Amino acid sequence: MDERPLSRAVGVSLCDSAPLLWRVEDLQAVRAQGLVGALLGSLPRVPRQNLKLGRPLLLLPEEEELLTERQAAAALPSTAYQDGEGAELRLQVTQHLEDQQRSYEEQSILALEDRKSALLRAMTSSHTESDDEALQSRLEVLEQSFTFPSSAQAVQVSTARAGLSYRPEARTPLQARWPIRGHDKPSCHTARYQVFRDLRGRGFYLTSAGKFGGHFLVYPGDPLRFHAHFIAICLSLEEPVCLLDLLAVARLGSNVKKTVLLCSPGPDGRVRYTSLQWSGMV
């Protein structure tokens, strides 16, 4: 496997314990290391769809641990949001909220005028003198009871230069010694991580296999170019497995045209692999 070491640490930010990558150069750096992750963000020009996604990139726990082990990841410094830059950011947020509230009030007035115009057109089409008082009463009731829902408010979405602003000269260089999590974080050297590291060391690409009933989908190359060949299920050597469960996962792998791979790390650090394929009922 030809993987060049990272020249600098990638910046990882935590959102409720989920490791995220926001910067484009960080996404490119981890992809060059064979780590795939999963894109979560919507695209600015087409926000109401989920077929093509953008930043941030969500890392698997095993991918985060592998980067940490290689000293290739560090937590993004939060000091920038506590000094003058943080005060400027809070000022911009406050100004944006004020502008949004001002726009909501203007749109409420316009919506009320439109509703009044529609009522006038409806009642003056068959206008009689006796309808003047009723029309005035309807207009007063409308003005008192009209509410403009905030969900109907029109907002401006920036599409020309969408994305996070990034100034290399204003950011402190990341150091691998900056821990992503606290020291009380439990070790990830479990069966799943040992399997992930071993398969990645063999040149395979791995993604989550939750919807296939396994732990990892194993690709022979970049997932953009290849289909997954294996569904990896991580088990300890001493863990008993029900025969019906083996039959179920073998049939599942056959239905999706993949081989089920039982992965069991041994005490010597080596991982034992057992492949299962469904060949039908005897």
Beta strands, then each sheet from edge to edge (+ up, - down):
strand 1: 10-15
strand 2: 18-21
strand 3: 38-42
strand 4: 53-58
strand 5: 73-75
strand 6: 205-208
strand 7: 216-219
strand 8: 230-234
strand 9: 259-265
strand 10: 271-276
sheet 1: 3+ 4- 2+ 1- 5-
sheet 2: 6+ 7- 8+ 9+ 10-
end
